[in-house]
Amino acid sequence: MKPQTAFRYLIAMFALVMGMGAVQAAPLTEVTVIPQAKTQAALDNKANLRLLVTDDVWVEGAYRDKAGDPELHTDNTNVFYITAGSATIVAGGTYVGGSSIGRGEVRGGTIDGGTTYNLVKGDTIVIPTGKPVWFKEVPTSVSYYVVKLFKR
């Protein structure tokens, strides 16, 4: 194998291992189209969840078939659009405890005083920066489109 070919192969494998199969554009200055098949695969939990990653916005497809842990995002607003299924989400209130797991994200705590929302296909919920969110119940499954808007 030629050195250039080996290097390209190595870079491609690194991107796959690191979960960087997303459409990349940073900063977002051009129109970006994410093909339907890629979006649907992410919503069906068959592909990388991150569809677009830029300095100030991420677009993801997400799928859950069980409840999650309470989360707190300290540097981004989350917009969830439910595309299939349903979920009970607790949002707002005060996040207590937890520890950082990555870029502006805390998990492992609890939510004190949040509001419960029963979401179904077609609903959109916006979780502002600094407000906790918890997928408390997922009766069967839920697929949802996520847009993360990061602070500058």
Secondary structure, DSSP 8 states (H G I E B T S, - for coil): --HHHHHHHHHHHHHHHTT--SEE-SS--S-----HHHHHHHHTTSS-SEEEE-SSEEEEEEEESS----EEESSEEEEEEEEEEEEEEEESSEEEEEEEEETTEEEEEEEES-EEEEEETT-EEEE-TT-EEEEEE-SS-EEEEEEEEE--
